[in-house]
Amino acid sequence: MANIQLLFTTTRLPASWLIRLGTWSAWSHVALVDGDRVIESVMGHGVRSVPLSSAIARASDHVMVSLPAHNAAAIIAAARTQLGKPYDYTAILGLGLHRDWQEDDAWFCSELVAWAFQQAGEPLFRPDCMRRVTPQHLYMLPAPEVAFG
């Protein structure tokens, strides 16, 4: 089994602060690492691919996390099919109202990541939980097992 990298970030912007407050998280954003780029969904841009270095540079704090994946390429390929789709602004509203928020034609960062895993046949969550995934939910997933020897 291989691993796939996720980049968790936060900024000092008000939207970042509100997402962290609403999700009880140190992180307001998550992106899939695709080599030297990331695939992410961000306000004002929607789903895009940007250099990893740029994603890190705009963050006030960041961490890279590995998750186990049987087919990391399939996860990345699924996320790439969503490039150009809009940002899911209703997700921000859903955080405050504690309701399901996932739209079929727009993406919040964490729902894009969870959906890509699901599409690749490697679900991270039960299907009934997919409509409320936050960066904190992804950050709390178990780390890959470490072999001691």
PyMOL commands that set and color helices and strands:
alter all, ss='L'
color gray80, all
select helices_A, chain A and resi 14-23+52-57+72-80+89-97+109-119+127-132+135-139
alter helices_A, ss='H'
color red, helices_A
select strands_A, chain A and resi 2-10+29-34+37-42+46-51+61-69
alter strands_A, ss='S'
color yellow, strands_A
deselect
rebuild
show_as cartoon
